[in-house]
Amino acid sequence: MPKIYFVSDIHLGLGSKAEERLKEDRFISFLDSIKKDAEQVFIVGDLFDAWIEYRNVIPKGFHRTLSKLDELVRNGTIVHFLVGNHDCWVRDYFSEVIGMKVYLEPFQVELQSKKIFLHHGDGHSKNDIGYSILKKIVRHPFSIWFFSWLHPDIGLRLARSSSKTSRQYTSQKHYGEGDGMTEFAEQKIKAGNDYVIMGHRHIPSVNNIAGGTYINLGDWINGSRYAVMKDGKISLREWESQQE
């Protein structure tokens, strides 16, 4: 049976040019390694550290990753992209040019006879009022309209500043067992989902709760984590090129 892959929080563009080159090399090698058996790939938010897309302009520096995603789609792999809090300002480049399926909101999907709920994970930390306000401002139609009239160099600079603020705020939050993300996952499992898959917290974990499983995908900043589904079971793994 073909495999289904899940990955999140690559945060392309976060570090120095040298650091990002190495990280992108890893991610592209990972995509290369799965293209023979990947029926579907789900990117569960924050592929980029800061992404703002204009009608005729996209950020430079990610050509190799975009080309590899295009290659996957052309080879018949269905690639899904659920936006995160760092790349929520997408327009139609991914869907119309590459052919990916783009989701602006969390969603449920049935795969290999299992119900799976996918959510990037942002906004579920307890007492996270500050982030909730920031999220509403950033994603408000007026903000999107305002940025669309800025020169791309200015817009991208502001987007990176917003991304930095969001990251600093999130890094101060505690994501323990009693945090809202785990409680949210438990609610979704009780509602009939077999799996809940999220990212955002940058800490990989597998939690068996309420008769189902909550998986947090970790990130590609501190490792190379991904999840794979085969025969109805999902496992969390660390990718290493010599093992593929």
Secondary structure, DSSP 8 states (H G I E B T S, - for coil): --EEEEE----BTSS-HHHHHHHHHHHHHHHHHHTTTEEEEEE-S-SBSS-B--SS---SS-HHHHHHHHHHHHTT-EEEEE--SSS-B--SIIIIII--EEESS-EEEEETTEEEEE---TT-STT-HHHHHHHHHHTSHHHHHHHHTS-HHHHHHHHHHHHHHHHHHHHTS---TTSHHHHHHHHHHHTT-SEEEE-SS---EEEEETTEEEEE---SSSS-EEEEEETTEEEEEE--GGG-
